Amino acid sequence: SETARVTNFPKYLEILNNLGNIAAYAGRLESAIGYYQEALRHSEQSYNPREFEAKILKNIGATYSDLKDFRNARLYLNKAEVIAREINHNE
């Protein structure tokens, strides 16, 4: 139900990430990016928004790398690195 999805939104986001991982493992790379993008759109509702955002950006970058789209891979991986440095600097 919609109420359950909203109440458990952080879990829903982890499920989206896991579905992306499964799709990528199965070679369905475009589907994986779709799951990751959906999770990224709502990352501010995760348990640890910046960490989750960095994780999803890394997953998207790695998937683009698998697609041999190195321009997009670098774009997403660079964004993930910036957030990781920010998180480590603030701890």
PDB file of N, CA, C and O in Angstrom:
ATOM      1  N   SER A   1       0.835  -1.185   0.000  1.00  0.00           N
ATOM      2  CA  SER A   1       0.000   0.000   0.000  1.00  0.00           C
ATOM      3  C   SER A   1       0.879   1.247   0.000  1.00  0.00           C
ATOM      4  O   SER A   1       2.056   1.190   0.357  1.00  0.00           O
ATOM      5  N   GLU A   2       0.305   2.348  -0.395  1.00  0.00           N
ATOM      6  CA  GLU A   2       1.033   3.621  -0.433  1.00  0.00           C
ATOM      7  C   GLU A   2       1.469   4.038   0.974  1.00  0.00           C
ATOM      8  O   GLU A   2       2.576   4.548   1.149  1.00  0.00           O
ATOM      9  N   THR A   3       0.608   3.827   1.982  1.00  0.00           N
ATOM     10  CA  THR A   3       0.959   4.187   3.358  1.00  0.00           C
ATOM     11  C   THR A   3       2.172   3.395   3.828  1.00  0.00           C
ATOM     12  O   THR A   3       3.081   3.957   4.438  1.00  0.00           O
ATOM     13  N   ALA A   4       2.193   2.114   3.551  1.00  0.00           N
ATOM     14  CA  ALA A   4       3.330   1.278   3.954  1.00  0.00           C
ATOM     15  C   ALA A   4       4.591   1.726   3.237  1.00  0.00           C
ATOM     16  O   ALA A   4       5.663   1.759   3.842  1.00  0.00           O
ATOM     17  N   ARG A   5       4.486   2.071   1.962  1.00  0.00           N
ATOM     18  CA  ARG A   5       5.656   2.506   1.200  1.00  0.00           C
ATOM     19  C   ARG A   5       6.224   3.795   1.793  1.00  0.00           C
ATOM     20  O   ARG A   5       7.439   3.915   1.957  1.00  0.00           O
ATOM     21  N   VAL A   6       5.364   4.753   2.114  1.00  0.00           N
ATOM     22  CA  VAL A   6       5.835   6.032   2.660  1.00  0.00           C
ATOM     23  C   VAL A   6       6.414   5.838   4.052  1.00  0.00           C
ATOM     24  O   VAL A   6       7.463   6.401   4.364  1.00  0.00           O
ATOM     25  N   THR A   7       5.749   5.051   4.897  1.00  0.00           N
ATOM     26  CA  THR A   7       6.213   4.809   6.258  1.00  0.00           C
ATOM     27  C   THR A   7       7.573   4.123   6.261  1.00  0.00           C
ATOM     28  O   THR A   7       8.427   4.426   7.095  1.00  0.00           O
ATOM     29  N   ASN A   8       7.768   3.213   5.340  1.00  0.00           N
ATOM     30  CA  ASN A   8       9.013   2.441   5.276  1.00  0.00           C
ATOM     31  C   ASN A   8       9.899   2.921   4.129  1.00  0.00           C
ATOM     32  O   ASN A   8      10.626   2.127   3.532  1.00  0.00           O
ATOM     33  N   PHE A   9       9.843   4.202   3.821  1.00  0.00           N
ATOM     34  CA  PHE A   9      10.548   4.709   2.653  1.00  0.00           C
ATOM     35  C   PHE A   9      12.039   4.396   2.672  1.00  0.00           C
ATOM     36  O   PHE A   9      12.579   4.012   1.634  1.00  0.00           O
ATOM     37  N   PRO A  10      12.735   4.542   3.807  1.00  0.00           N
ATOM     38  CA  PRO A  10      14.160   4.172   3.785  1.00  0.00           C
ATOM     39  C   PRO A  10      14.385   2.718   3.375  1.00  0.00           C
ATOM     40  O   PRO A  10      15.330   2.422   2.643  1.00  0.00           O
ATOM     41  N   LYS A  11      13.537   1.819   3.833  1.00  0.00           N
ATOM     42  CA  LYS A  11      13.657   0.410   3.428  1.00  0.00           C
ATOM     43  C   LYS A  11      13.357   0.259   1.941  1.00  0.00           C
ATOM     44  O   LYS A  11      14.010  -0.523   1.250  1.00  0.00           O
ATOM     45  N   TYR A  12      12.373   1.002   1.449  1.00  0.00           N
ATOM     46  CA  TYR A  12      12.019   0.981   0.037  1.00  0.00           C
ATOM     47  C   TYR A  12      13.216   1.407  -0.810  1.00  0.00           C
ATOM     48  O   TYR A  12      13.476   0.821  -1.861  1.00  0.00           O
ATOM     49  N   LEU A  13      13.938   2.417  -0.357  1.00  0.00           N
ATOM     50  CA  LEU A  13      15.114   2.888  -1.098  1.00  0.00           C
ATOM     51  C   LEU A  13      16.202   1.826  -1.126  1.00  0.00           C
ATOM     52  O   LEU A  13      16.860   1.642  -2.151  1.00  0.00           O
ATOM     53  N   GLU A  14      16.399   1.128  -0.019  1.00  0.00           N
ATOM     54  CA  GLU A  14      17.377   0.036  -0.004  1.00  0.00           C
ATOM     55  C   GLU A  14      16.954  -1.077  -0.954  1.00  0.00           C
ATOM     56  O   GLU A  14      17.791  -1.695  -1.613  1.00  0.00           O
ATOM     57  N   ILE A  15      15.651  -1.329  -1.020  1.00  0.00           N
ATOM     58  CA  ILE A  15      15.153  -2.344  -1.952  1.00  0.00           C
ATOM     59  C   ILE A  15      15.440  -1.916  -3.394  1.00  0.00           C
ATOM     60  O   ILE A  15      15.862  -2.734  -4.211  1.00  0.00           O
ATOM     61  N   LEU A  16      15.214  -0.640  -3.706  1.00  0.00           N
ATOM     62  CA  LEU A  16      15.526  -0.147  -5.053  1.00  0.00           C
ATOM     63  C   LEU A  16      17.011  -0.346  -5.370  1.00  0.00           C
ATOM     64  O   LEU A  16      17.364  -0.780  -6.466  1.00  0.00           O
ATOM     65  N   ASN A  17      17.867  -0.027  -4.412  1.00  0.00           N
ATOM     66  CA  ASN A  17      19.304  -0.221  -4.609  1.00  0.00           C
ATOM     67  C   ASN A  17      19.609  -1.704  -4.846  1.00  0.00           C
ATOM     68  O   ASN A  17      20.378  -2.050  -5.743  1.00  0.00           O
ATOM     69  N   ASN A  18      19.007  -2.564  -4.045  1.00  0.00           N
ATOM     70  CA  ASN A  18      19.241  -4.000  -4.211  1.00  0.00           C
ATOM     71  C   ASN A  18      18.725  -4.504  -5.556  1.00  0.00           C
ATOM     72  O   ASN A  18      19.370  -5.339  -6.190  1.00  0.00           O
ATOM     73  N   LEU A  19      17.583  -4.012  -5.993  1.00  0.00           N
ATOM     74  CA  LEU A  19      17.067  -4.387  -7.309  1.00  0.00           C
ATOM     75  C   LEU A  19      18.021  -3.933  -8.408  1.00  0.00           C
ATOM     76  O   LEU A  19      18.237  -4.642  -9.391  1.00  0.00           O
ATOM     77  N   GLY A  20      18.589  -2.742  -8.230  1.00  0.00           N
ATOM     78  CA  GLY A  20      19.595  -2.266  -9.180  1.00  0.00           C
ATOM     79  C   GLY A  20      20.802  -3.184  -9.209  1.00  0.00           C
ATOM     80  O   GLY A  20      21.317  -3.505 -10.280  1.00  0.00           O
ATOM     81  N   ASN A  21      21.252  -3.604  -8.045  1.00  0.00           N
ATOM     82  CA  ASN A  21      22.395  -4.521  -7.970  1.00  0.00           C
ATOM     83  C   ASN A  21      22.088  -5.844  -8.662  1.00  0.00           C
ATOM     84  O   ASN A  21      22.920  -6.378  -9.396  1.00  0.00           O
ATOM     85  N   ILE A  22      20.892  -6.366  -8.425  1.00  0.00           N
ATOM     86  CA  ILE A  22      20.497  -7.635  -9.043  1.00  0.00           C
ATOM     87  C   ILE A  22      20.422  -7.481 -10.561  1.00  0.00           C
ATOM     88  O   ILE A  22      20.917  -8.330 -11.303  1.00  0.00           O
ATOM     89  N   ALA A  23      19.802  -6.395 -11.017  1.00  0.00           N
ATOM     90  CA  ALA A  23      19.693  -6.161 -12.461  1.00  0.00           C
ATOM     91  C   ALA A  23      21.078  -6.047 -13.093  1.00  0.00           C
ATOM     92  O   ALA A  23      21.324  -6.595 -14.168  1.00  0.00           O
ATOM     93  N   ALA A  24      21.978  -5.332 -12.421  1.00  0.00           N
ATOM     94  CA  ALA A  24      23.339  -5.189 -12.955  1.00  0.00           C
ATOM     95  C   ALA A  24      24.033  -6.545 -13.011  1.00  0.00           C
ATOM     96  O   ALA A  24      24.690  -6.865 -14.002  1.00  0.00           O
ATOM     97  N   TYR A  25      23.895  -7.330 -11.972  1.00  0.00           N
ATOM     98  CA  TYR A  25      24.509  -8.655 -11.923  1.00  0.00           C
ATOM     99  C   TYR A  25      23.974  -9.545 -13.052  1.00  0.00           C
ATOM    100  O   TYR A  25      24.698 -10.365 -13.617  1.00  0.00           O
ATOM    101  N   ALA A  26      22.683  -9.356 -13.363  1.00  0.00           N
ATOM    102  CA  ALA A  26      22.043 -10.156 -14.409  1.00  0.00           C
ATOM    103  C   ALA A  26      22.325  -9.599 -15.810  1.00  0.00           C
ATOM    104  O   ALA A  26      21.854 -10.151 -16.805  1.00  0.00           O
ATOM    105  N   GLY A  27      23.089  -8.511 -15.887  1.00  0.00           N
ATOM    106  CA  GLY A  27      23.427  -7.943 -17.178  1.00  0.00           C
ATOM    107  C   GLY A  27      22.375  -7.005 -17.741  1.00  0.00           C
ATOM    108  O   GLY A  27      22.461  -6.602 -18.900  1.00  0.00           O
ATOM    109  N   ARG A  28      21.397  -6.658 -16.943  1.00  0.00           N
ATOM    110  CA  ARG A  28      20.354  -5.719 -17.365  1.00  0.00           C
ATOM    111  C   ARG A  28      20.748  -4.322 -16.884  1.00  0.00           C
ATOM    112  O   ARG A  28      20.125  -3.762 -15.982  1.00  0.00           O
ATOM    113  N   LEU A  29      21.786  -3.779 -17.498  1.00  0.00           N
ATOM    114  CA  LEU A  29      22.434  -2.571 -16.996  1.00  0.00           C
ATOM    115  C   LEU A  29      21.540  -1.341 -17.083  1.00  0.00           C
ATOM    116  O   LEU A  29      21.547  -0.515 -16.170  1.00  0.00           O
ATOM    117  N   GLU A  30      20.771  -1.201 -18.160  1.00  0.00           N
ATOM    118  CA  GLU A  30      19.877  -0.052 -18.266  1.00  0.00           C
ATOM    119  C   GLU A  30      18.803  -0.096 -17.179  1.00  0.00           C
ATOM    120  O   GLU A  30      18.447   0.938 -16.614  1.00  0.00           O
ATOM    121  N   SER A  31      18.289  -1.286 -16.887  1.00  0.00           N
ATOM    122  CA  SER A  31      17.313  -1.435 -15.804  1.00  0.00           C
ATOM    123  C   SER A  31      17.946  -1.090 -14.461  1.00  0.00           C
ATOM    124  O   SER A  31      17.320  -0.454 -13.614  1.00  0.00           O
ATOM    125  N   ALA A  32      19.183  -1.512 -14.279  1.00  0.00           N
ATOM    126  CA  ALA A  32      19.888  -1.201 -13.034  1.00  0.00           C
ATOM    127  C   ALA A  32      19.972   0.309 -12.845  1.00  0.00           C
ATOM    128  O   ALA A  32      19.692   0.818 -11.760  1.00  0.00           O
ATOM    129  N   ILE A  33      20.352   1.018 -13.888  1.00  0.00           N
ATOM    130  CA  ILE A  33      20.452   2.479 -13.787  1.00  0.00           C
ATOM    131  C   ILE A  33      19.090   3.075 -13.442  1.00  0.00           C
ATOM    132  O   ILE A  33      19.011   4.023 -12.660  1.00  0.00           O
ATOM    133  N   GLY A  34      18.031   2.535 -14.010  1.00  0.00           N
ATOM    134  CA  GLY A  34      16.685   3.024 -13.685  1.00  0.00           C
ATOM    135  C   GLY A  34      16.355   2.864 -12.208  1.00  0.00           C
ATOM    136  O   GLY A  34      15.829   3.786 -11.584  1.00  0.00           O
ATOM    137  N   TYR A  35      16.662   1.705 -11.648  1.00  0.00           N
ATOM    138  CA  TYR A  35      16.422   1.505 -10.213  1.00  0.00           C
ATOM    139  C   TYR A  35      17.269   2.470  -9.382  1.00  0.00           C
ATOM    140  O   TYR A  35      16.778   3.079  -8.432  1.00  0.00           O
ATOM    141  N   TYR A  36      18.533   2.603  -9.747  1.00  0.00           N
ATOM    142  CA  TYR A  36      19.409   3.510  -9.005  1.00  0.00           C
ATOM    143  C   TYR A  36      18.931   4.954  -9.102  1.00  0.00           C
ATOM    144  O   TYR A  36      18.940   5.683  -8.111  1.00  0.00           O
ATOM    145  N   GLN A  37      18.513   5.368 -10.303  1.00  0.00           N
ATOM    146  CA  GLN A  37      18.040   6.750 -10.485  1.00  0.00           C
ATOM    147  C   GLN A  37      16.806   7.017  -9.633  1.00  0.00           C
ATOM    148  O   GLN A  37      16.663   8.093  -9.050  1.00  0.00           O
ATOM    149  N   GLU A  38      15.921   6.034  -9.565  1.00  0.00           N
ATOM    150  CA  GLU A  38      14.725   6.194  -8.729  1.00  0.00           C
ATOM    151  C   GLU A  38      15.127   6.328  -7.259  1.00  0.00           C
ATOM    152  O   GLU A  38      14.573   7.168  -6.550  1.00  0.00           O
ATOM    153  N   ALA A  39      16.056   5.536  -6.798  1.00  0.00           N
ATOM    154  CA  ALA A  39      16.529   5.651  -5.417  1.00  0.00           C
ATOM    155  C   ALA A  39      17.199   7.008  -5.194  1.00  0.00           C
ATOM    156  O   ALA A  39      17.009   7.634  -4.151  1.00  0.00           O
ATOM    157  N   LEU A  40      17.973   7.453  -6.164  1.00  0.00           N
ATOM    158  CA  LEU A  40      18.671   8.734  -6.044  1.00  0.00           C
ATOM    159  C   LEU A  40      17.690   9.893  -5.940  1.00  0.00           C
ATOM    160  O   LEU A  40      17.932  10.842  -5.193  1.00  0.00           O
ATOM    161  N   ARG A  41      16.589   9.828  -6.677  1.00  0.00           N
ATOM    162  CA  ARG A  41      15.583  10.909  -6.649  1.00  0.00           C
ATOM    163  C   ARG A  41      15.018  11.119  -5.251  1.00  0.00           C
ATOM    164  O   ARG A  41      14.546  12.211  -4.934  1.00  0.00           O
ATOM    165  N   HIS A  42      15.057  10.102  -4.423  1.00  0.00           N
ATOM    166  CA  HIS A  42      14.453  10.182  -3.084  1.00  0.00           C
ATOM    167  C   HIS A  42      15.494   9.970  -1.978  1.00  0.00           C
ATOM    168  O   HIS A  42      15.132   9.674  -0.840  1.00  0.00           O
ATOM    169  N   SER A  43      16.759  10.117  -2.299  1.00  0.00           N
ATOM    170  CA  SER A  43      17.814   9.783  -1.332  1.00  0.00           C
ATOM    171  C   SER A  43      17.719  10.592  -0.046  1.00  0.00           C
ATOM    172  O   SER A  43      18.171  10.134   1.004  1.00  0.00           O
ATOM    173  N   GLU A  44      17.133  11.801  -0.112  1.00  0.00           N
ATOM    174  CA  GLU A  44      17.034  12.618   1.098  1.00  0.00           C
ATOM    175  C   GLU A  44      16.130  11.975   2.143  1.00  0.00           C
ATOM    176  O   GLU A  44      16.141  12.392   3.301  1.00  0.00           O
ATOM    177  N   GLN A  45      15.347  10.969   1.759  1.00  0.00           N
ATOM    178  CA  GLN A  45      14.464  10.288   2.700  1.00  0.00           C
ATOM    179  C   GLN A  45      15.069   8.996   3.246  1.00  0.00           C
ATOM    180  O   GLN A  45      14.385   8.219   3.912  1.00  0.00           O
ATOM    181  N   SER A  46      16.348   8.769   2.963  1.00  0.00           N
ATOM    182  CA  SER A  46      17.001   7.560   3.480  1.00  0.00           C
ATOM    183  C   SER A  46      17.446   7.800   4.917  1.00  0.00           C
ATOM    184  O   SER A  46      17.331   8.910   5.437  1.00  0.00           O
ATOM    185  N   TYR A  47      17.953   6.749   5.552  1.00  0.00           N
ATOM    186  CA  TYR A  47      18.414   6.870   6.935  1.00  0.00           C
ATOM    187  C   TYR A  47      19.626   7.799   7.043  1.00  0.00           C
ATOM    188  O   TYR A  47      19.701   8.609   7.967  1.00  0.00           O
ATOM    189  N   ASN A  48      20.551   7.692   6.129  1.00  0.00           N
ATOM    190  CA  ASN A  48      21.748   8.534   6.083  1.00  0.00           C
ATOM    191  C   ASN A  48      21.835   9.126   4.670  1.00  0.00           C
ATOM    192  O   ASN A  48      22.519   8.579   3.805  1.00  0.00           O
ATOM    193  N   PRO A  49      21.138  10.248   4.444  1.00  0.00           N
ATOM    194  CA  PRO A  49      20.969  10.756   3.077  1.00  0.00           C
ATOM    195  C   PRO A  49      22.263  10.948   2.290  1.00  0.00           C
ATOM    196  O   PRO A  49      22.329  10.523   1.136  1.00  0.00           O
ATOM    197  N   ARG A  50      23.272  11.557   2.852  1.00  0.00           N
ATOM    198  CA  ARG A  50      24.491  11.818   2.080  1.00  0.00           C
ATOM    199  C   ARG A  50      25.248  10.528   1.796  1.00  0.00           C
ATOM    200  O   ARG A  50      25.768  10.349   0.695  1.00  0.00           O
ATOM    201  N   GLU A  51      25.316   9.637   2.761  1.00  0.00           N
ATOM    202  CA  GLU A  51      25.985   8.352   2.538  1.00  0.00           C
ATOM    203  C   GLU A  51      25.241   7.541   1.485  1.00  0.00           C
ATOM    204  O   GLU A  51      25.860   6.932   0.612  1.00  0.00           O
ATOM    205  N   PHE A  52      23.918   7.535   1.568  1.00  0.00           N
ATOM    206  CA  PHE A  52      23.118   6.788   0.606  1.00  0.00           C
ATOM    207  C   PHE A  52      23.289   7.390  -0.791  1.00  0.00           C
ATOM    208  O   PHE A  52      23.425   6.660  -1.773  1.00  0.00           O
ATOM    209  N   GLU A  53      23.280   8.709  -0.874  1.00  0.00           N
ATOM    210  CA  GLU A  53      23.474   9.372  -2.163  1.00  0.00           C
ATOM    211  C   GLU A  53      24.818   8.982  -2.774  1.00  0.00           C
ATOM    212  O   GLU A  53      24.897   8.672  -3.962  1.00  0.00           O
ATOM    213  N   ALA A  54      25.867   8.999  -1.964  1.00  0.00           N
ATOM    214  CA  ALA A  54      27.196   8.618  -2.463  1.00  0.00           C
ATOM    215  C   ALA A  54      27.204   7.175  -2.944  1.00  0.00           C
ATOM    216  O   ALA A  54      27.794   6.869  -3.980  1.00  0.00           O
ATOM    217  N   LYS A  55      26.551   6.282  -2.198  1.00  0.00           N
ATOM    218  CA  LYS A  55      26.502   4.870  -2.580  1.00  0.00           C
ATOM    219  C   LYS A  55      25.787   4.697  -3.916  1.00  0.00           C
ATOM    220  O   LYS A  55      26.255   3.954  -4.779  1.00  0.00           O
ATOM    221  N   ILE A  56      24.673   5.369  -4.087  1.00  0.00           N
ATOM    222  CA  ILE A  56      23.905   5.247  -5.324  1.00  0.00           C
ATOM    223  C   ILE A  56      24.673   5.850  -6.493  1.00  0.00           C
ATOM    224  O   ILE A  56      24.705   5.275  -7.581  1.00  0.00           O
ATOM    225  N   LEU A  57      25.290   7.004  -6.272  1.00  0.00           N
ATOM    226  CA  LEU A  57      26.096   7.620  -7.336  1.00  0.00           C
ATOM    227  C   LEU A  57      27.226   6.688  -7.761  1.00  0.00           C
ATOM    228  O   LEU A  57      27.523   6.565  -8.949  1.00  0.00           O
ATOM    229  N   LYS A  58      27.851   6.035  -6.790  1.00  0.00           N
ATOM    230  CA  LYS A  58      28.924   5.068  -7.104  1.00  0.00           C
ATOM    231  C   LYS A  58      28.377   3.905  -7.921  1.00  0.00           C
ATOM    232  O   LYS A  58      29.003   3.470  -8.887  1.00  0.00           O
ATOM    233  N   ASN A  59      27.214   3.405  -7.535  1.00  0.00           N
ATOM    234  CA  ASN A  59      26.606   2.300  -8.269  1.00  0.00           C
ATOM    235  C   ASN A  59      26.261   2.703  -9.702  1.00  0.00           C
ATOM    236  O   ASN A  59      26.471   1.931 -10.637  1.00  0.00           O
ATOM    237  N   ILE A  60      25.732   3.912  -9.869  1.00  0.00           N
ATOM    238  CA  ILE A  60      25.418   4.389 -11.213  1.00  0.00           C
ATOM    239  C   ILE A  60      26.699   4.520 -12.028  1.00  0.00           C
ATOM    240  O   ILE A  60      26.745   4.102 -13.184  1.00  0.00           O
ATOM    241  N   GLY A  61      27.731   5.094 -11.435  1.00  0.00           N
ATOM    242  CA  GLY A  61      29.003   5.254 -12.134  1.00  0.00           C
ATOM    243  C   GLY A  61      29.594   3.924 -12.548  1.00  0.00           C
ATOM    244  O   GLY A  61      30.082   3.778 -13.669  1.00  0.00           O
ATOM    245  N   ALA A  62      29.554   2.954 -11.650  1.00  0.00           N
ATOM    246  CA  ALA A  62      30.095   1.629 -11.973  1.00  0.00           C
ATOM    247  C   ALA A  62      29.296   0.972 -13.093  1.00  0.00           C
ATOM    248  O   ALA A  62      29.862   0.281 -13.940  1.00  0.00           O
ATOM    249  N   THR A  63      27.992   1.183 -13.096  1.00  0.00           N
ATOM    250  CA  THR A  63      27.151   0.597 -14.137  1.00  0.00           C
ATOM    251  C   THR A  63      27.434   1.245 -15.490  1.00  0.00           C
ATOM    252  O   THR A  63      27.504   0.562 -16.511  1.00  0.00           O
ATOM    253  N   TYR A  64      27.596   2.573 -15.490  1.00  0.00           N
ATOM    254  CA  TYR A  64      27.966   3.239 -16.742  1.00  0.00           C
ATOM    255  C   TYR A  64      29.326   2.739 -17.236  1.00  0.00           C
ATOM    256  O   TYR A  64      29.542   2.604 -18.441  1.00  0.00           O
ATOM    257  N   SER A  65      30.224   2.470 -16.317  1.00  0.00           N
ATOM    258  CA  SER A  65      31.522   1.923 -16.707  1.00  0.00           C
ATOM    259  C   SER A  65      31.352   0.568 -17.383  1.00  0.00           C
ATOM    260  O   SER A  65      31.998   0.279 -18.389  1.00  0.00           O
ATOM    261  N   ASP A  66      30.473  -0.261 -16.818  1.00  0.00           N
ATOM    262  CA  ASP A  66      30.197  -1.562 -17.431  1.00  0.00           C
ATOM    263  C   ASP A  66      29.607  -1.411 -18.833  1.00  0.00           C
ATOM    264  O   ASP A  66      29.811  -2.262 -19.699  1.00  0.00           O
ATOM    265  N   LEU A  67      28.870  -0.309 -19.046  1.00  0.00           N
ATOM    266  CA  LEU A  67      28.298  -0.020 -20.360  1.00  0.00           C
ATOM    267  C   LEU A  67      29.314   0.627 -21.305  1.00  0.00           C
ATOM    268  O   LEU A  67      28.997   0.943 -22.452  1.00  0.00           O
ATOM    269  N   LYS A  68      30.528   0.818 -20.810  1.00  0.00           N
ATOM    270  CA  LYS A  68      31.605   1.472 -21.578  1.00  0.00           C
ATOM    271  C   LYS A  68      31.293   2.939 -21.882  1.00  0.00           C
ATOM    272  O   LYS A  68      31.823   3.512 -22.834  1.00  0.00           O
ATOM    273  N   ASP A  69      30.420   3.541 -21.057  1.00  0.00           N
ATOM    274  CA  ASP A  69      30.100   4.968 -21.155  1.00  0.00           C
ATOM    275  C   ASP A  69      30.938   5.672 -20.090  1.00  0.00           C
ATOM    276  O   ASP A  69      30.455   6.011 -19.009  1.00  0.00           O
ATOM    277  N   PHE A  70      32.193   5.878 -20.429  1.00  0.00           N
ATOM    278  CA  PHE A  70      33.145   6.351 -19.428  1.00  0.00           C
ATOM    279  C   PHE A  70      32.946   7.816 -19.048  1.00  0.00           C
ATOM    280  O   PHE A  70      33.332   8.230 -17.955  1.00  0.00           O
ATOM    281  N   ARG A  71      32.351   8.598 -19.933  1.00  0.00           N
ATOM    282  CA  ARG A  71      32.079   9.996 -19.591  1.00  0.00           C
ATOM    283  C   ARG A  71      31.070  10.058 -18.441  1.00  0.00           C
ATOM    284  O   ARG A  71      31.303  10.744 -17.446  1.00  0.00           O
ATOM    285  N   ASN A  72      29.951   9.341 -18.579  1.00  0.00           N
ATOM    286  CA  ASN A  72      28.960   9.314 -17.504  1.00  0.00           C
ATOM    287  C   ASN A  72      29.497   8.605 -16.270  1.00  0.00           C
ATOM    288  O   ASN A  72      29.202   9.011 -15.146  1.00  0.00           O
ATOM    289  N   ALA A  73      30.278   7.555 -16.465  1.00  0.00           N
ATOM    290  CA  ALA A  73      30.864   6.853 -15.321  1.00  0.00           C
ATOM    291  C   ALA A  73      31.696   7.827 -14.490  1.00  0.00           C
ATOM    292  O   ALA A  73      31.550   7.900 -13.270  1.00  0.00           O
ATOM    293  N   ARG A  74      32.565   8.569 -15.162  1.00  0.00           N
ATOM    294  CA  ARG A  74      33.424   9.525 -14.452  1.00  0.00           C
ATOM    295  C   ARG A  74      32.590  10.600 -13.753  1.00  0.00           C
ATOM    296  O   ARG A  74      32.898  10.983 -12.624  1.00  0.00           O
ATOM    297  N   LEU A  75      31.543  11.085 -14.410  1.00  0.00           N
ATOM    298  CA  LEU A  75      30.681  12.113 -13.836  1.00  0.00           C
ATOM    299  C   LEU A  75      30.087  11.651 -12.506  1.00  0.00           C
ATOM    300  O   LEU A  75      30.165  12.358 -11.501  1.00  0.00           O
ATOM    301  N   TYR A  76      29.493  10.457 -12.513  1.00  0.00           N
ATOM    302  CA  TYR A  76      28.849   9.950 -11.302  1.00  0.00           C
ATOM    303  C   TYR A  76      29.856   9.553 -10.231  1.00  0.00           C
ATOM    304  O   TYR A  76      29.624   9.795  -9.046  1.00  0.00           O
ATOM    305  N   LEU A  77      30.953   8.956 -10.624  1.00  0.00           N
ATOM    306  CA  LEU A  77      31.972   8.571  -9.643  1.00  0.00           C
ATOM    307  C   LEU A  77      32.616   9.790  -8.999  1.00  0.00           C
ATOM    308  O   LEU A  77      32.937   9.768  -7.811  1.00  0.00           O
ATOM    309  N   ASN A  78      32.807  10.854  -9.775  1.00  0.00           N
ATOM    310  CA  ASN A  78      33.351  12.092  -9.204  1.00  0.00           C
ATOM    311  C   ASN A  78      32.396  12.692  -8.182  1.00  0.00           C
ATOM    312  O   ASN A  78      32.825  13.156  -7.126  1.00  0.00           O
ATOM    313  N   LYS A  79      31.105  12.685  -8.492  1.00  0.00           N
ATOM    314  CA  LYS A  79      30.112  13.191  -7.533  1.00  0.00           C
ATOM    315  C   LYS A  79      30.142  12.369  -6.244  1.00  0.00           C
ATOM    316  O   LYS A  79      30.081  12.923  -5.146  1.00  0.00           O
ATOM    317  N   ALA A  80      30.236  11.053  -6.384  1.00  0.00           N
ATOM    318  CA  ALA A  80      30.290  10.183  -5.210  1.00  0.00           C
ATOM    319  C   ALA A  80      31.528  10.475  -4.371  1.00  0.00           C
ATOM    320  O   ALA A  80      31.467  10.491  -3.141  1.00  0.00           O
ATOM    321  N   GLU A  81      32.653  10.707  -5.048  1.00  0.00           N
ATOM    322  CA  GLU A  81      33.894  10.994  -4.333  1.00  0.00           C
ATOM    323  C   GLU A  81      33.800  12.307  -3.560  1.00  0.00           C
ATOM    324  O   GLU A  81      34.276  12.393  -2.428  1.00  0.00           O
ATOM    325  N   VAL A  82      33.197  13.320  -4.154  1.00  0.00           N
ATOM    326  CA  VAL A  82      33.038  14.610  -3.470  1.00  0.00           C
ATOM    327  C   VAL A  82      32.235  14.440  -2.187  1.00  0.00           C
ATOM    328  O   VAL A  82      32.597  14.984  -1.144  1.00  0.00           O
ATOM    329  N   ILE A  83      31.150  13.690  -2.267  1.00  0.00           N
ATOM    330  CA  ILE A  83      30.322  13.472  -1.077  1.00  0.00           C
ATOM    331  C   ILE A  83      31.080  12.653  -0.038  1.00  0.00           C
ATOM    332  O   ILE A  83      31.010  12.952   1.154  1.00  0.00           O
ATOM    333  N   ALA A  84      31.801  11.628  -0.474  1.00  0.00           N
ATOM    334  CA  ALA A  84      32.579  10.807   0.471  1.00  0.00           C
ATOM    335  C   ALA A  84      33.601  11.656   1.207  1.00  0.00           C
ATOM    336  O   ALA A  84      33.773  11.517   2.418  1.00  0.00           O
ATOM    337  N   ARG A  85      34.277  12.530   0.482  1.00  0.00           N
ATOM    338  CA  ARG A  85      35.252  13.421   1.143  1.00  0.00           C
ATOM    339  C   ARG A  85      34.564  14.362   2.115  1.00  0.00           C
ATOM    340  O   ARG A  85      35.082  14.622   3.201  1.00  0.00           O
ATOM    341  N   GLU A  86      33.403  14.874   1.734  1.00  0.00           N
ATOM    342  CA  GLU A  86      32.639  15.762   2.608  1.00  0.00           C
ATOM    343  C   GLU A  86      32.252  15.040   3.900  1.00  0.00           C
ATOM    344  O   GLU A  86      32.387  15.589   4.993  1.00  0.00           O
ATOM    345  N   ILE A  87      31.774  13.809   3.759  1.00  0.00           N
ATOM    346  CA  ILE A  87      31.352  13.014   4.936  1.00  0.00           C
ATOM    347  C   ILE A  87      32.559  12.748   5.829  1.00  0.00           C
ATOM    348  O   ILE A  87      32.475  12.918   7.045  1.00  0.00           O
ATOM    349  N   ASN A  88      33.672  12.335   5.246  1.00  0.00           N
ATOM    350  CA  ASN A  88      34.868  12.050   6.043  1.00  0.00           C
ATOM    351  C   ASN A  88      35.426  13.297   6.704  1.00  0.00           C
ATOM    352  O   ASN A  88      35.953  13.225   7.814  1.00  0.00           O
ATOM    353  N   HIS A  89      35.318  14.434   6.042  1.00  0.00           N
ATOM    354  CA  HIS A  89      35.818  15.696   6.590  1.00  0.00           C
ATOM    355  C   HIS A  89      34.980  16.127   7.788  1.00  0.00           C
ATOM    356  O   HIS A  89      35.508  16.715   8.732  1.00  0.00           O
ATOM    357  N   ASN A  90      33.674  15.840   7.761  1.00  0.00           N
ATOM    358  CA  ASN A  90      32.773  16.268   8.829  1.00  0.00           C
ATOM    359  C   ASN A  90      32.738  15.336  10.008  1.00  0.00           C
ATOM    360  O   ASN A  90      32.103  15.646  11.016  1.00  0.00           O
ATOM    361  N   GLU A  91      33.408  14.190   9.913  1.00  0.00           N
ATOM    362  CA  GLU A  91      33.376  13.244  11.046  1.00  0.00           C
ATOM    363  C   GLU A  91      34.461  13.546  12.039  1.00  0.00           C
ATOM    364  O   GLU A  91      34.583  12.854  13.050  1.00  0.00           O
TER     365      GLU A  91
END
